Amino acid sequence: MNATALLPSPGQGFVKAKFLAKLYDTTEPTIYKWAREGKIPSVRFQDTIRFDVAAVRAIIEGRDAK
């Protein structure tokens, strides 16, 4: 399965670490570690952490977020 097939539908910009872990073939703890270290942006909603797919893709894939 390619990464594009895993992208959320429009309007579903914030996702869980599990989604990003699958997208980038890594683990959830790694996603949380990158967020703690400031390598990828994250947002806390009450007791959960979410990630803006477009912003994370821009950083990981070396592009500017649009």
C-alpha positions in Angstrom: 0.0 0.0 0.0 1.4 3.4 -0.9 1.4 6.4 1.5 -1.0 8.4 -0.6 -3.7 5.7 -0.1 -3.4 6.3 3.7 -4.1 10.0 3.5 -7.2 11.1 5.4 -10.1 12.6 3.5 -10.4 16.4 3.2 -11.3 18.0 6.4 -9.7 15.3 8.5 -6.4 17.2 9.0 -5.7 16.1 12.6 -4.9 12.4 13.1 -3.6 10.1 15.9 0.0 8.9 16.2 -1.1 5.5 15.0 -2.1 6.9 11.6 1.3 8.6 11.2 3.2 5.5 12.3 1.5 3.5 9.5 2.0 6.3 7.0 5.8 6.5 7.7 6.4 2.8 8.6 7.5 3.5 12.1 6.1 3.1 15.6 3.7 5.2 17.7 6.4 5.7 20.4 8.7 7.1 17.7 5.9 9.6 16.6 5.4 10.8 20.2 9.2 11.1 20.6 9.5 13.2 17.5 6.7 15.4 18.8 8.4 15.8 22.3 11.6 16.7 20.6 9.9 19.3 18.4 10.7 17.5 15.2 7.1 17.4 14.1 4.2 19.7 15.2 1.5 18.4 17.5 -1.6 19.7 19.2 -3.0 18.6 22.5 -6.8 18.2 22.7 -7.7 17.5 26.3 -5.9 14.3 27.1 -4.9 13.3 23.6 -2.2 14.4 21.1 -3.1 14.9 17.5 -1.0 15.7 14.4 -1.8 17.9 11.4 -1.1 15.6 8.5 -0.2 18.4 6.0 2.3 20.0 8.4 4.0 16.7 9.3 4.2 15.7 5.7 5.8 19.0 4.8 8.5 18.6 7.5 9.2 14.9 6.9 9.2 15.1 3.1 11.1 18.4 3.1 8.5 20.7 1.8 7.0 23.9 3.1 3.5 23.5 4.6 0.8 25.2 2.4 
